[in-house]
Amino acid sequence: MKITYYGHASLGIEVGGKNIIVDPFITGNPKASGIDINSLKADYILVTHAHGDHVLDVETIAKNTNAVIVSNAEIATYYGSKGFNSHPMNHGGSWKFDFGKVKYVNAIHSSSFPDGTYGGNPGGFVIEGEHKNIYIAGDTALTYDMKLIPLRTELDLVILPIGDNFTMDVEDAIIASDFVECDKILGYHFDTFGYIEINHEESIRKFFDKGKDLMLLEIGESIEL
């Protein structure tokens, strides 16, 4: 499994011979100006919730690639009504796709499209690939529901928001990694706006002091599991 960071909360995942884009907000992020969305490959687009900083480039990428948009029922219906391929899910449900199993899990946040359309309840994704399992938390506060994830899935990586203000902060993310029983963390949802700027060295040290590995990738940088 290869994971590429496209800035903010946007990710590219290559698994099982398929390409997945998560929460594409690229053209609206000046820090991600080096990423050409028209060159991105996507068989699926996973959307955690409907905020503009997570859905801005969904339609352009879906038009370019004919990708299937996977999200909660309201978001899937929203895009389906526009003629896009979509797969609806809801909390606690899972589906076996051709790249692996995906479960839509709880997140504590809000969710509405930039045009005011209701975006359903926000969520995160647990992806069980052929060899590796990851949890993408989406925008969320720390929640006890995270403790349920390791009861079913042994994680190789957890992807957590760490920018504070709109989501959990570094300290809560450390607790979240305890809850999901995973000490390898990819941080995201930080530095894009003034509200969510973090001290990188201090954040990495706080995780290290707890025996954990926090990775903060540069935009366009990848890791392989």
Secondary structure, 3 states (H helix, E strand, C coil): CEEEECCCCCEEEEECCEEEEECCCCCCCHHHCCCCHHHCCCCEEECCCCCHHHHCCHHHHHHHHCCEEEEEHHHHHHHHCCCCCEEEECCCCEEEECCEEEEEEECCCCCECCCCCECCCCEEEEEECCCCEEEECCCCCCCHHHHHHHHHCCCCEEEEECCCCCCCCHHHHHHHHHHCCCCEEEEECCCCCHHHCCCHHHHHHHHHHCCCEEECCCCCCEEEC
